[in-house]
Amino acid sequence: MNFVNRRNELEFLETEYRRETSSLVILYGRRRVGKTSLISEFAKDKKALYYLATEESIGVNRAMFKDIAADHLNNSLLKGAQVNRWEPIFEALIEDGKKRLIVIDEFQYLGKSDGAFPSVFQKIWDTLLKDSKVMVILCGSLISMMVEQTLSYSSPLYGRRTGQIKLGQIPFSHYDEFFPGKSRDELIQLYSITGGVPKYIEVLGNAPSIAKTIEANILSTSSILYEEPYFLLGKEVSEIGSYFSVLRTIAAGNYKLGKIASFLEVKQQSLTRYLKVLIDLDILEREVPVTEKNPEKSKKGLYRFKDNYLRFWFRFIYPNRSRIEEGQGVEVLDKILQNFIDGHVAYVYEDIARASLWNILESENCGVNLSAVGRWWDKENEIDIVGLDEESRTIVFGECKYWEEQVGMSVLKDLQKKSASVVWNSGHRKEIFVLFSRNGFTKELLAYAENQEWLILKSR
């Protein structure tokens, strides 16, 4: 699979590498998101040592690291030496004074094997590496452990790093680079399952249809993605059943804290810990209406999936595991396909449209500089997209329809009606309306839009 996007991350790493002094970068993010691929791309033209830590003892890891360092340096003396400390290995790596990249992947396993290792590495950095010409990348995929061992105030390494990257998913705007021959509709539906996770894209992207993709790579109990959520959460949390219950409840359409608690028959206070962990792991996000002045204190918060594959899996696979494992995969697939567009893809289409709003307004020369984009709702109305430009007092309203039919005037009128409920610079604001449609617009709406600068129509 081609290496796609990550331009900003590569530029940042190159800047760190060009430092005259040493640099220490923490690179972390959930599994499958492409951390190792990013490192490989960055290290292509550099004198680099790469070590993948394991869950074995600290002594075994030290011995393996020593052997890799000896091979890297072509140092037969180091290769044959018995080393019971880390310092001599790093001393050998900096002895020649050359610029060198040292990568320790899955760094958190070293701290897990030996709780003192972060302190050991802190001493190595302070006494050996800091004043040499090395660049060190500490990489890890267990987010909670990486934060605890490298980024938190209590970590011995706190304050040593020169930079950090929390690697996220690749945006949909780069998705066609993976599949240049697919239609936009095909891309949207594939993205609704894979999100921007490179490993999922690699596994799911080559089937001839979305139905074949789901059947072969998700519904098959032997496929690597069938058990993926267990693999993702198993090493991050101890009460996996409780977390799965929360995620299944949200996937079923219960987004408010009160509704989640009611569905699970627990007190709201007991859920906050689980929700915070899931947000820290980039699985969920807490969303409030974009016009809220104090988002953290808002009582309108909703909890939604940030990961398309997990949203799909908990919506369609987890509730049907018994049927799948009893050999009823065909029946489950039929049920999925009946609800796939309206119950899943349509919501992801909103996310795609929301993320594209900045570029659309720029291409239309609207003279708008948005400071915030999100959704908006109250007790009676909901608007898919609302963008705010505080400086010019411009507000943008957007509606998304992933329908078979064309979008007509009724959708515009309904959006205009709902927009009147949004209290933001009322009476002193400029309004722009943007309609997104899967299959275009009626002739009536197209003709009307020709002379309306405040109305933008976007198909697909």
C-alpha positions in Angstrom: 0.0 0.0 0.0 1.3 3.5 -0.9 2.4 5.9 1.9 -0.3 8.6 2.0 -0.5 12.0 3.6 1.3 12.6 6.9 3.0 15.7 5.3 2.8 17.8 8.5 4.2 15.0 10.7 7.1 14.3 8.3 8.0 18.0 8.2 7.9 18.2 12.0 10.2 15.1 12.3 12.6 16.6 9.7 12.8 19.8 11.7 13.6 17.9 14.8 16.2 15.9 13.0 17.9 19.0 11.7 18.4 20.4 15.2 22.1 21.1 16.0 21.4 19.6 19.4 19.7 16.3 20.3 16.0 15.8 20.1 13.6 13.5 21.9 10.2 13.0 20.2 7.3 11.0 21.7 5.2 9.4 19.0 2.0 7.7 20.1 -1.5 6.7 19.0 -3.8 3.8 18.8 -2.9 0.6 17.1 -3.1 0.3 13.3 -3.0 4.0 12.8 0.4 4.0 10.9 3.1 5.0 13.4 5.6 2.4 12.2 5.0 3.3 8.6 5.5 7.0 9.4 8.8 6.1 11.1 9.9 4.0 8.1 9.1 6.8 5.7 11.0 9.3 7.8 14.0 7.0 8.3 14.5 6.1 4.7 17.6 8.3 4.0 19.0 8.4 7.6 21.4 6.4 9.7 18.8 4.8 11.8 18.6 2.1 14.5 15.1 0.7 15.0 14.2 -1.5 18.0 10.8 -3.1 18.6 10.4 -3.7 22.3 8.5 -6.9 23.5 6.6 -7.9 26.6 9.5 -10.1 27.6 11.7 -9.3 30.7 13.8 -6.2 30.7 16.9 -8.3 30.6 15.8 -10.0 27.4 14.9 -6.6 25.8 18.3 -5.2 26.8 20.1 -8.2 25.2 18.1 -7.8 22.0 18.7 -4.1 21.9 22.4 -4.6 22.4 22.6 -7.1 19.5 20.7 -4.8 17.1 23.0 -1.9 18.2 26.1 -4.0 17.6 24.8 -5.0 14.1 24.0 -1.3 13.4 27.5 -0.3 14.4 29.2 -3.4 13.0 30.8 -3.8 16.4 31.8 -7.4 17.1 33.0 -6.5 20.6 29.6 -5.2 21.6 28.0 -8.2 20.0 29.9 -10.6 22.1 29.8 -8.6 25.4 27.6 -9.5 28.4 25.9 -6.3 29.3 23.7 -5.9 32.4 23.2 -2.2 32.1 21.8 0.0 29.3 24.4 2.8 29.5 27.2 1.0 27.7 25.0 0.3 24.7 24.1 4.0 24.3 27.7 5.0 24.9 28.7 2.9 21.9 25.9 4.4 19.8 27.2 8.0 20.3 30.9 7.2 20.4 31.6 8.2 16.8 29.8 11.5 17.1 27.8 11.0 14.0 24.2 12.1 13.5 22.0 9.1 14.3 18.3 8.3 14.6 17.4 5.9 17.4 13.8 4.6 17.5 12.4 2.5 20.3 9.0 1.2 19.3 6.4 -0.1 21.8 8.4 1.8 24.4 5.7 1.2 27.0 6.6 -2.5 27.3 10.0 -1.6 28.7 8.3 0.4 31.5 5.8 -2.4 32.0 8.6 -5.0 32.4 10.6 -2.8 34.7 8.8 0.1 36.4 12.2 1.8 36.9 13.1 1.9 33.2 11.7 5.4 32.5 14.0 6.7 35.3 16.9 4.7 33.8 16.2 6.3 30.4 15.9 9.7 31.9 19.4 9.4 33.4 20.7 8.1 30.0 19.2 11.1 28.2 20.5 13.6 30.8 24.0 12.3 31.0 24.7 10.8 27.5 22.2 11.6 24.8 21.1 15.2 25.4 24.5 16.7 24.5 25.2 14.4 21.6 23.9 14.6 18.0 21.2 12.0 18.2 17.5 12.1 17.5 15.5 9.6 19.7 11.9 8.6 18.9 10.0 6.8 21.7 7.0 5.3 20.0 4.0 3.4 21.5 0.5 2.2 20.9 -0.8 1.7 24.4 -1.9 5.3 24.9 -2.6 5.2 28.6 0.9 3.7 29.3 2.7 6.0 26.9 1.1 9.1 28.6 1.9 7.7 32.0 5.6 6.8 31.2 6.6 9.7 29.0 4.2 12.7 29.0 2.5 13.0 32.4 3.9 15.3 35.1 4.7 12.3 37.3 6.9 10.7 34.6 10.7 10.9 35.0 10.9 11.9 31.4 8.5 14.9 31.9 10.1 18.0 30.4 12.8 16.2 28.5 10.9 15.8 25.2 11.5 18.3 22.4 8.3 17.4 20.7 5.4 15.0 20.5 3.0 13.6 17.9 -0.3 12.0 18.8 -0.9 10.3 15.4 -4.5 10.4 14.3 -6.4 8.9 11.3 -5.8 10.0 7.7 -8.6 12.5 6.6 -11.1 11.5 3.9 -9.7 14.2 1.7 -6.7 12.0 1.0 -8.7 8.8 0.7 -8.7 8.7 -3.1 -4.9 8.4 -3.0 -5.4 4.9 -1.7 -8.0 4.0 -4.4 -7.6 6.2 -7.5 -9.9 4.1 -9.5 -12.9 4.0 -7.2 -15.9 6.4 -7.5 -16.6 8.9 -4.8 -19.6 6.9 -3.7 -17.5 3.8 -3.3 -14.9 5.8 -1.3 -17.5 7.2 1.1 -18.9 3.8 1.8 -15.5 2.2 2.3 -14.4 5.1 4.5 -17.6 4.6 6.6 -16.1 1.3 7.7 -12.3 1.9 7.6 -12.1 5.5 8.7 -8.6 6.8 8.1 -6.8 3.8 9.7 -4.2 2.5 7.2 -4.4 -1.1 8.3 -8.1 -1.3 7.9 -7.8 0.4 4.5 -5.2 -2.2 3.5 -7.4 -5.2 4.6 -10.8 -4.0 3.5 -10.1 -1.9 0.4 -9.6 -4.5 -2.4 -12.9 -6.4 -2.5 -15.1 -5.8 -5.6 -18.1 -4.5 -3.5 -19.0 -3.3 -0.1 -21.0 -6.4 0.5 -18.0 -8.7 -0.3 -15.8 -6.5 1.8 -18.0 -7.0 4.9 -18.6 -10.7 4.2 -15.0 -11.7 3.7 -13.1 -9.4 6.1 -15.5 -8.7 9.0 -18.2 -11.4 9.2 -15.7 -14.2 8.7 -14.7 -15.4 12.3 -11.2 -16.1 11.0 -10.6 -12.6 9.6 -8.2 -10.4 11.5 -10.8 -7.7 12.0 -13.5 -9.9 13.5 -11.9 -9.7 16.9 -10.3 -6.3 16.4 -12.1 -4.4 19.2 -11.1 -7.0 21.7 -7.5 -6.6 20.5 -7.7 -2.8 20.7 -9.2 -2.5 24.1 -7.8 -5.7 25.8 -4.5 -4.2 26.8 -5.8 -0.7 27.6 -8.5 -1.5 30.0 -9.2 -4.2 32.7 -13.0 -4.3 32.6 -13.5 -4.9 28.9 -17.1 -6.1 29.3 -18.1 -2.8 30.9 -16.5 -0.8 28.2 -18.1 -3.0 25.5 -21.5 -2.4 27.1 -21.0 1.4 27.0 -19.9 1.3 23.3 -22.8 -1.0 22.3 -25.3 1.4 24.0 -23.9 4.4 22.2 -23.8 2.5 18.9 -27.5 1.8 19.3 -28.2 5.6 19.3 -28.0 6.5 23.0 -25.8 9.5 23.0 -26.7 11.4 26.1 -25.2 10.5 29.5 -28.6 10.1 31.0 -29.8 7.8 28.3 -26.6 5.7 28.4 -27.0 5.3 32.2 -30.7 4.5 31.9 -30.1 1.9 29.2 -27.4 0.2 31.3 -29.4 0.7 34.5 -26.5 2.4 36.3 -25.9 5.8 37.9 -24.5 8.5 35.7 -21.6 9.1 38.0 -20.4 5.6 37.5 -20.1 6.1 33.8 -17.8 9.2 33.7 -14.6 7.2 34.3 -15.4 4.8 31.4 -16.3 7.6 29.0 -13.1 9.6 29.9 -10.9 6.5 29.1 -12.7 6.0 25.8 -12.2 9.6 24.8 -8.5 9.4 25.8 -8.2 6.4 23.6 -9.6 8.3 20.6 -12.6 5.9 20.4 -15.3 8.4 21.5 -15.6 12.2 21.5 -17.9 14.4 23.6 -19.7 16.8 21.3 -21.7 20.0 22.3 -23.6 22.4 20.0 -21.0 24.5 18.3 -22.5 27.8 19.7 -22.0 26.8 23.3 -19.9 29.3 25.2 -18.5 27.0 27.8 -18.3 23.5 26.2 -16.8 21.8 29.3 -19.7 22.9 31.5 -22.4 22.4 28.9 -25.2 20.0 29.9 -25.9 19.3 26.2 -23.0 17.0 25.7 -23.4 13.9 23.5 -21.0 11.0 23.3 -20.3 9.8 19.7 -17.9 7.4 18.0 -14.7 8.9 16.6 -13.7 5.6 15.0 -15.8 4.5 12.0 -14.8 0.8 12.2 -15.7 0.6 15.9 -19.0 2.4 15.2 -19.8 -0.1 12.5 -18.7 -3.1 14.6 -20.7 -2.2 17.7 -23.7 -1.3 15.6 -23.8 -4.4 13.4 -21.3 -7.1 14.5 -21.3 -7.2 18.3 -25.1 -7.6 18.7 -25.0 -10.4 16.1 -22.0 -12.4 17.2 -24.0 -15.4 18.3 -25.7 -15.7 15.0 -22.4 -15.2 13.1 -20.7 -17.9 15.1 -23.6 -20.2 14.5 -23.1 -19.9 10.8 -25.8 -17.4 10.0 -23.4 -14.9 8.4 -25.5 -14.6 5.2 -28.6 -13.6 7.2 -26.6 -11.1 9.2 -25.1 -9.6 6.1 -28.6 -9.1 4.6 -29.7 -7.3 7.8 -26.6 -5.1 7.7 -27.1 -4.1 4.1 -30.7 -3.2 4.8 -29.6 -0.6 7.4 -26.1 0.2 6.1 -26.8 3.4 4.3 -29.4 5.1 6.5 -28.1 3.6 9.8 -24.4 4.2 9.2 -23.1 5.7 6.0 -25.4 8.8 6.2 -23.8 9.8 9.5 -20.3 9.4 8.3 -21.2 11.5 5.2 -22.1 14.3 7.6 -18.6 14.0 9.1 -17.0 14.1 5.7 -19.1 17.2 4.6 -18.3 19.0 7.9 -14.6 18.5 7.4 -14.7 19.8 3.9 -16.5 23.1 4.8 -13.3 25.2 5.1 -12.2 24.2 1.6 -15.6 24.7 0.1 -16.0 28.3 1.4 -12.4 29.1 0.2 -13.1 27.8 -3.3 -16.3 29.8 -3.5 -14.5 33.0 -2.4 -16.9 33.6 0.4 -14.4 35.7 2.4 -15.2 33.7 5.5 -12.7 32.6 8.1 -14.4 30.0 10.2 -13.3 29.8 13.9 -15.5 26.7 14.6 -17.4 24.1 12.8 -19.7 21.5 14.3 -23.3 20.4 14.8 -26.1 22.2 16.5 -29.2 21.0 18.3 -31.8 22.0 20.8 -34.8 20.1 22.2 -36.7 20.3 18.9 -34.2 20.8 16.0 -30.9 19.5 14.8 -28.6 21.0 12.1 -25.9 18.8 10.5 -23.4 21.5 10.1 -22.9 25.0 11.6 -19.8 27.1 11.0 -19.0 30.3 12.8 -16.9 33.3 11.8 -16.8 35.5 14.9 -14.9 38.4 13.2 -17.3 38.9 10.3 -20.4 37.7 12.2 -21.0 35.1 9.5 -22.8 31.8 10.2 -22.9 28.9 7.8 -25.7 26.3 7.9 -25.3 23.0 6.2 -27.6 20.0 5.5 -26.4 16.6 4.3 -28.6 14.1 2.4 -27.1 10.7 1.5 -30.2 9.8 -0.5 -31.0 8.1 -3.7 -33.3 10.9 -4.8 -32.2 14.5 -5.7 -32.4 17.2 -3.1 -35.0 19.9 -3.7 -36.4 23.2 -2.4 -38.1 21.5 0.6 -34.7 20.7 2.2 -33.5 24.2 1.8 -36.7 25.7 3.3 -36.6 23.2 6.2 -33.0 24.2 6.9 -33.9 27.9 6.8 -36.7 27.3 9.3 -34.4 25.5 11.7 -31.7 28.1 11.4 -34.0 30.7 12.9 -33.7 28.7 16.2 -30.0 29.2 16.4 -29.3 32.1 18.8 -26.0 33.6 17.7 -25.6 37.3 16.7 -29.3 37.3 16.0 -30.3 40.2 13.7 -26.7 41.2 13.1 -25.3 38.3 11.2 -24.7 37.2 7.6 -26.0 33.7 6.7 -24.7 31.2 4.2 -26.4 27.9 3.4 -24.7 24.8 2.0 -26.5 21.7 0.9 -24.7 18.4 0.4 -26.3 15.7 -1.7 -25.3 12.2 -2.7 -27.2 12.3 -6.0 -27.5 16.0 -7.0 -30.3 18.5 -7.0 -33.6 19.1 -8.6 -33.8 21.5 -11.6 -35.9 23.9 -9.5 -33.3 24.2 -6.8 -30.4 24.5 -9.3 -32.2 27.3 -11.1 -33.0 29.1 -7.8 -29.4 28.8 -6.6 -27.9 30.4 -9.7 -28.7 33.9 -8.5 -28.3 33.4 -4.8 -24.7 34.1 -3.5 -25.7 32.9 0.0 -26.5 29.4 -1.3 -24.0 26.7 -2.2 -24.8 23.3 -3.6 -22.4 20.4 -3.4 -23.0 17.0 -4.9 -21.2 14.0 -3.4 
